[in-house]
Amino acid sequence: MGPTAQTSHVHAGDPTQEDGMFGLVKRLWCDDSGQDIAEYAVMLAVILVLVVGTVRLIGSNANTAFSEVASSVQ
């Protein structure tokens, strides 16, 4: 058999790699597999804050309006 090419398989978090902590940080910085989930979580949080703020604002105004209508009916 002839000579075979050796390939290096780099796995994030593998402590046996020669490049150590710097290489781990570099691989994690370049890895974007979980980025979509984080973006959706941030968008959901922003939408939730807007909805809660709007409901509180409309809720207090609606309560005042219904109270005025109720007092004028009586």
PyMOL commands that set and color helices and strands:
alter all, ss='L'
color gray80, all
select helices_A, chain A and resi 20-30+35-73
alter helices_A, ss='H'
color red, helices_A
deselect
rebuild
show_as cartoon
